[in-house]
Amino acid sequence: MKNVRNLALSAVLGAAALTPVAVHAQTAAPTTYVNAPLAAPVAPAQPKGRCGIFQTCASTKIGLGRGDFMIRLSAVGVLPEDRDSKVWLNGASLNGTRIKTTNQVMPELTFEYFVTDNISLDLIATSTRHEVSAEGGAVGRKLDVGSAWVLPPTVTVAWHFRPHKRLNPYVGVGGTFMWFHNMNASGALGGAVSKLNSGFTGGPSINAGVDYQLVGNWFFNFDVKQMFVRMHAWAENDSESVKIKAHDSLDPTVVSAGIAYRF
């Protein structure tokens, strides 16, 4: 019996001796976990929103290229050169008499489409009002002839040197069709000039310019066109007994600057 008691006591003491080791083993594990290196934090995914109309985003296409379509609003200055004039009165030439046409500034709308990365087609639409006068020779210093509105739609094929770049210069060639409308005679020469008219005309044109991407799909444009157009006009009185005929090489230089948006 004594041996049984001794064996039970030994078992109890052995269990008590093992208990701290177990506790230490349980507390050691959390210490090892806490001291382990932490993984780098993962940035939360950003929501995919639409790019603002006045923003340049990762999805914004840089520069211009194939398939782009632009609408441009510009301020345009039309500067007629009046290089060569000839005037006749009832068939007789008035030597030394010249036609002068005033300059004008108006808004201009341009539509442009890129057929390839380098080649684009554009059409300008504007209408400007000009005062017309005659001077020199038998007329004297200056004679007010009248006024006319001019609609000169111009189609241009342009070559762009730096597609898909913010700064993209270009040169182009095209054709201008010039239609004169709302023509009004001044009643000069004591009413001898009461009717003013002009024929439809046209001619070639050349141009050079540059596009610069400002932000997003907005571009700044500067353009200079030289048109080669000859005007044929005539003025007469009500009875058509007095008829003045004029040929004038208008050859206007057209300078424009404006803002364009790409679609």
Rosetta blueprint (number, residue, H / E / L):
1 M L
2 K H
3 N H
4 V H
5 R H
6 N H
7 L H
8 A H
9 L H
10 S H
11 A H
12 V H
13 L H
14 G H
15 A H
16 A H
17 A H
18 L H
19 T H
20 P H
21 V H
22 A H
23 V H
24 H H
25 A H
26 Q H
27 T H
28 A H
29 A H
30 P H
31 T H
32 T H
33 Y H
34 V H
35 N L
36 A L
37 P L
38 L L
39 A L
40 A L
41 P L
42 V L
43 A L
44 P L
45 A L
46 Q L
47 P L
48 K L
49 G L
50 R L
51 C L
52 G L
53 I L
54 F L
55 Q L
56 T L
57 C L
58 A L
59 S L
60 T L
61 K L
62 I L
63 G L
64 L L
65 G L
66 R L
67 G L
68 D L
69 F E
70 M E
71 I E
72 R E
73 L E
74 S E
75 A E
76 V E
77 G E
78 V E
79 L E
80 P L
81 E L
82 D L
83 R L
84 D L
85 S E
86 K E
87 V E
88 W E
89 L E
90 N L
91 G L
92 A E
93 S E
94 L L
95 N L
96 G L
97 T L
98 R E
99 I E
100 K E
101 T E
102 T L
103 N L
104 Q E
105 V E
106 M E
107 P E
108 E E
109 L E
110 T E
111 F E
112 E E
113 Y E
114 F E
115 V L
116 T L
117 D L
118 N L
119 I E
120 S E
121 L E
122 D E
123 L E
124 I E
125 A E
126 T L
127 S L
128 T E
129 R E
130 H E
131 E E
132 V E
133 S E
134 A E
135 E E
136 G L
137 G H
138 A H
139 V H
140 G L
141 R L
142 K L
143 L E
144 D E
145 V E
146 G E
147 S E
148 A E
149 W E
150 V E
151 L E
152 P L
153 P L
154 T E
155 V E
156 T E
157 V E
158 A E
159 W E
160 H E
161 F L
162 R L
163 P L
164 H L
165 K L
166 R L
167 L E
168 N E
169 P E
170 Y E
171 V E
172 G E
173 V E
174 G E
175 G E
176 T E
177 F E
178 M E
179 W E
180 F E
181 H E
182 N E
183 M E
184 N E
185 A E
186 S L
187 G L
188 A H
189 L H
190 G H
191 G H
192 A L
193 V L
194 S L
195 K E
196 L E
197 N E
198 S E
199 G L
200 F L
201 T E
202 G E
203 G E
204 P E
205 S E
206 I E
207 N E
208 A E
209 G E
210 V E
211 D E
212 Y E
213 Q E
214 L E
215 V E
216 G L
217 N L
218 W E
219 F E
220 F E
221 N E
222 F E
223 D E
224 V E
225 K E
226 Q E
227 M E
228 F L
229 V L
230 R E
231 M E
232 H E
233 A E
234 W E
235 A E
236 E E
237 N L
238 D L
239 S L
240 E L
241 S L
242 V L
243 K E
244 I E
245 K E
246 A E
247 H E
248 D E
249 S E
250 L L
251 D L
252 P L
253 T E
254 V E
255 V E
256 S E
257 A E
258 G E
259 I E
260 A E
261 Y E
262 R E
263 F L
